[in-house]
Amino acid sequence: MTGLEIGILGFGSLFALLLARMPVATTMLLVGAVGIFLIRPAAVLPVVAGEIFSESTNFSLTILPLFILMGNLAGVSGMSRDLYDAAHALFGHLRGGLASSTIVGCAGFSALSGSSLASALTMGRVALPEMKRYNYADSLATGAVAAGGTLGILIPPSAGFVVYAILTEVSIGRLFMAGVLPGLMLTLLFIVTIWILTSLRPNLAPKAAAAAPLGARLRAVGRAFWITAIITVTIGGIYLGVFSAIEAAGIGALLAALVAFFRGRLGWTEIKQVLLSTLKSSGTVFFILFGAFVFKTFIAFTGIPFAMTTAITESGLSGLQVVLLILALFIVLGTFLEGFAILVLTVPLAQPILQSFGIDMIWFGVLIVVVLEMALISPPVGLNVFVVKGIAPGVSMVTIFRGIWPFWLAMLVAVGIILMFPQIALFIPNSMFG
């Protein structure tokens, strides 16, 4: 068989194994290793060992466990509750205000955790009981939590950006800065979505909380000082060039640990919980990267990227049309594949094609992360939906999926805006790095 034929067979085997529920990392590692053996038998052991060693010793990847640790520490310290209470005090008295507070809380917590699942789980535990108490419709309450949680892979620090940066070899710092304005824009679009929904259907949020006195609002905002300060130090430090993204992760984790310690929330039980959770999450991401780079090497051996680049270049399509086609493919894949799986499977194929058209990979990185957010709430495998189902067992999956569609459409609007106005993503990184 030719390399192209082996590559096509490899992709077919990959999707078959994924549909059979084999873990993504194991699938890519297995298919990649077997594929390399079929093409270059002598190369399989050096490639597998070399890629695993290379990624496990990649200094840039230390950012992942550090930011995961920071998010876990923020959860046990109670800072996530403080953030929701502050948002609740400011917006809770408005119609749909509790749902909007949830979105704001998720956005703020995302700036500490970098994880969509952690954001949905942490803020959902805080917000869902409150919305239930004020008779919010289950669809709006669960939809707001599931959608708000997706901000965890767009607002820096983002695990999605880190993986994308490693796969494409672009700057993590530039990607983080590129996600700031789109993240704020999408947060605003979610809040506008809630306002439109509750204006058209007041029964979705039939009762608003009473407006808190000014003093109570100020105290609630004051209690959120520490989480706001950590976000400002980490993201602001990167923007001002005081320290790198990796250094920001270490400083943020240290500050979160200090806050948890001085609040008396860091006993031996909490330390064990935080460390185990961090190790499990970090190990999962690293294992996915090991498999991704072995599979990426296999695809390079097959010659598929070169053949695809040549075919698309000769097709007469413009760069924008190619971007639209790839994003449409990602949206379709998001209905049956997990977001990280889409990222590591398709970016190695898409990158040479995009670079042949001169597409800015930072700008495309923001677009693809927003599309991955859509995958997180797309039926039937939207992971955030299952997270929300876990903390709202009394709500049916049909109800939750019905609640997420308006937010899914808001994400689609965000993709369109970033396509039309690339500077929304590129202004901050270009002003920092040139």
N, C-alpha and C positions, 0 to 999 in steps of 0.2 A: 504493500500500500504506500501511496505517496504521503508526504507530510500533511497536505491539505485534507486528504481522506481520513488520516488518523485524527486530525484536529476536529473534524466534523463528528467522527465517532466519539471522540472525547467529550464534546459538548452534549451529545445525545445521552451518553452515559451519566454525565454530571446531572442533567435535569431529571433523568430517571431516578437516580439515587436521592436527589433532593425531594422529589415527589414521594419517595418511599420513606421520607422523614429521617434520613441519615443526617447527622449534624453537618453544617456547612463546612466547617474547618476540616473534618475527617474526609468529607467528599472531595474537596479540592486537593488535599494532600494525596489521597489515594489515586484519583484520576490523573493528576499531574505527574506523579511518580511513574505510574504505569505507562502513560503517554510518552514520557521522556525515554523510558526503557525501550519502547517500540521503535523510537526514532534513532536514539543514540544510546545503546545499552551501557557503554562505558561511562556515560555522563550522569547516570541516575543517582548514584551514591554521592559523588561530589556536589551535585546541584542540591539535593535534599539536605545534606549535612551543612553545606555552605550557606544556603538561604536561612536555615533555622539558626545557625550560629550568628549570621550577620544581623538578623532582626532581633535576636535576643540580646545582642550587645550594642544595639543601635541607641546611642545616647539620646537622640531626639524622642525616642519612645518613653523615656522616663517621665515625660509630661503626663502620660495617661494614668498610671497609678497614683501620681501626686494629685491630679485633679479629681480622680475618683475618691481618693482619701479625703480631700477637702469637702466634697459633697456629702460623704457619709458623716463626717464630723459636724457639718452644718445641720444634718438631720437630728443627730442625738443631742446636740446642744440646745435645741429649741429655737434656733434662729429662723427656721422655716415657718414656725408658728408665729413668730414676731412679725415676719414679713407679711403673712396673710392678714394678721390683725391690723397692721398699718394700712394695707390696701382696703380692708373691710371698713375701717374708720373713715377713709376718704371717699369711697364709692358705694358702700353698702346701702345707703339710704336711697339711692337712685333705683329706678325700675331696671331690673336685670343687674343691679349693682354687685350682688354677691357673685354672679358668674363673671362679671368684669374683674372683680377682685381676685377671683381664681386665676384668670389669665395673667394679671399683673404679678400675682404671687408666683406663678409658674415661670414667668419671664425672669423674675429676680432670682429664684432658686436655680434656674438654668445657668445663670452666670456664676454659680458656684459648683454645680455638679457636672455639667457637660453631658448629662445623660437624660434622654427623653423618658425612659422607663422610670428612673429615679424621681424625676420631676412629677410625673403623673401619679406615682405611688405616694410620694410624700405629701404633695399638696392635696391629692384626692382624699387622703385620710383626714385632713383638716377641713377641707371645704365641703365635701359631700354631706356630712351631718348638718352643717349650717344651712345649706340650701334645702335640705329635707325639712328642717325645722320651719323654714319660711315658705313651705309648700311650692317650691320650684318644681316644674315638670321634670320627670326623670330624664327625658331626652335632652333637655337643655343642660341640666346639671352634669350628667355624665359626658355629654358632648364637649362641654367647656373644659372639663378635666382632661379628657383624652387629647383634645386639640392643643390645649395649653401646654401639656407635657411635651408635645413635639418640638417646642421651642428649644428644648435641651440640646438638640443637635445643630441649631443655627446660631443661637446667641453664644458667643465665646465665654468660657472655653468649651469647645465642642469636640466630642470624641469622633464624630463624623468627619470634621475638618482634619483632625490629626491623621486618621486612616487615609483620607483622600490625599493629604500632603505626602505621606509616606509612599503611596502608590505612584504618585505623579512627580515626586521629588521637587515640589514647590515649597515656598516658605510657609511654615506654620504660623508665624507672626503675621504675615500678610493676610493669610486666610482668616485668622481671628479678627483682624481689623475690618476685613471685608464683610464679615457677618454682623457687625454692629448695627449699621443703618437698616439693612434688610430685616434684622431681628426686631428692631423697634417698629419698623413699618408693619410687619406681620402682626405684632402685638396689637397695634392700633387697628388693623383690619379685623382682627378677631373681636375687639371691643365694638367696632362699628357693626359687625355682623350681629352681635348680641342686641345692640340697640335697635337694629332693623327688625329682628325676630320678635322682640318684646313689644315693639310698636305695632307690628302687624297682628301679633297674637298675644295680647296682654295676659291671657291665661297661662302662658308659659312661666311667668314670674308674677303671680297674682298679688304678692304682698311684699312691700319693701320694708326693710328694717328702719326703725326710727333713727333719725339723724343724731349722731352722738354730739354732746356739747364740745365746744372748741377745745377746752382743756383736755378732755378725754382723747380727742383726735391727736393733739400734740403729744400726749404721753404715749399713745400707740405708735406714732411715727418715731418718737424718741427711742422706744424699745427696739426698733428696727435699725438703730444706728450701727450696730456691729456688723450686721450682714451687709449693709450699704457701704460701710467703710472698707470691708474686705474686698467687695466688688470693685470699689473705686481704686484701691491700692493695686490690685492685680491687673485690671484692664487699663487703668490710667497709667500704671508703671510701664506697661508694654507700649502704649501710645506715645508716652514722653521719651521713650528710649532709656529709661532708668535701668531696666533689666529686660532680659529676654523672656520669651513665653515660658521656657522651662524654669527659669528662675522665679517667674511669677507664680508658677504652680507650687513650687516649694514654699515660697513666702505665704501664699494663700493657705496652704495646708497647715503651716505653723500657726498662723493667726487663728484659724478655725479651731485648732487644738487648744490654744491658750484660752479662747472664749469658752469652750466646752469645759476646760479644767476649772476656771475661776467661777463658773456657774455651778460647779459641783455635779456636772453631768458626765464625768469621765472616770467612772469607777472601773474596776477590773472587768465587770460584765460588759460594759459599754466598749471598753478597749478591745476585748475579744471579738465582740460583734462587728465593730468597725473594721478591724484588721481582716477578719475572715471574709467579710463582704467585699472589701477592696481586693483581696487576693483572688477571690472567685471571679469578679468582674474583669480584673486585669488579665488573669489567665485565659479567660474566654476570648478577649480581644487579641491577645498575643497568639493564641492558637489559630485564630482566623487568619492573622497576618502570615503565619508560617505557611499555612495551606495556600493562601493567595499568591505568595511569591513563588512557590513551587509551580503552581498552576500557570502563573504569568510567564515563567520561563518555558514551560511546555508549549504555551500558545506562541511564543516567539520562535521556538524551534519549528513549528508547523508551517510558518510562513503566512498564516491567515491575516495578521495585521497588515502586512505589505500588500497582499492581494486585495483586501478590502479597501485600503487607502488608494490603490491604483484604480480600482473599479469606480469608487465614488468620485475621485478627482476627474476621471474621464467622463463621468455622467453629465457634467455641465451644471450640477447643483451649486448654489451659492453657499457660503459659510453659514449664513443664518438658516437656510433651509436644512442643512445638515444638523445644526444644533436642534432645530425643531423636531426633526425625525428622531434624533437620539433621545430627546426628552420625552417624546410620545412613547418610544419603546420602554423607557424607564417607568412611565406611568402604568403601562400595561403590565410590565413585570411586577410592579408593586402590588398587583391584585393577588399574586400567588407566591411571591418570594419576599423574604425578610430584607429590610433595607440594606444592612451591611453586606448581605449576600449579593445584592444587585451591584453594590459599589465595587466589591472586589472582583466580581465576574466580568463586569462590562467596561470599567475604566481602562484596563490594559488594552482592550480592543479599540475603545473610542479615542484615547489620547493621540496616537499617531495620526488618525484621521483629522482630528480637530487641529492639531499643530500644523498639518499640511495646508490648512486654510487660514492659518494665522490667528486662530481663536485664542483669546486670553484665558489661560487655564484657571486663574484666580476667579474671574467672572463666571466661568462655567462651573467652578467648584461651588459657588453660592447657589447657582441654579439647580445643580444636581442635589444639593442638600435640602433645598425646599421641596424638590420632588420626592426625596426620600422621606421627608416629613409626611407627605401625602400617603406614601406607602404604609406609614405607621398606623394610619387610621382607615386604610382601604380594606373593604371586605374582600375575601373572607379571612385573611391572615394578619390583619392589622394588630401588631403586638400591643399597642397602647390600649386598644379596645379590650383585650383580654386582661390587661392589668386593671383597668377600671372595673371590669366584671368581677375580678377577684375581691375588690373592696366594696362592691355594690352587688352582692349575690342575688338580691331580690329583684334586680332589674334585668329584663330579658336582653339578649344580644340584639334582637331586632330593634328594640327601643334605643339602645346605645348607638347602633349604626344609623338609625334615623336621625339621631341628634348630631352626628358628626358631619353630615353632608353639607350643611351651610358653611362650616369651617373648612371643609375640603375645597369648596368653591372659592373661598377667600384665599386659600393657598394658590389656587390656579390664577386668580387675579394678581397675586404677588409675583408669580412667575412672569406673567405678561408685562407687568410694570418694570421688572428688572431687565427683561428682554428689550423693552423700548428705551429704558434709561439706564444703561450700564454703569453710569457714574454713581448710582445709588450704592453699588457694591464696591466700586473702584476708587471713590473719592478719598476715603480715609487712608487705605494702604498706599495710594499714589502720593498723597500729601506727606506721608511718613517716610516712605522708602524711595520715592521718585519713580 
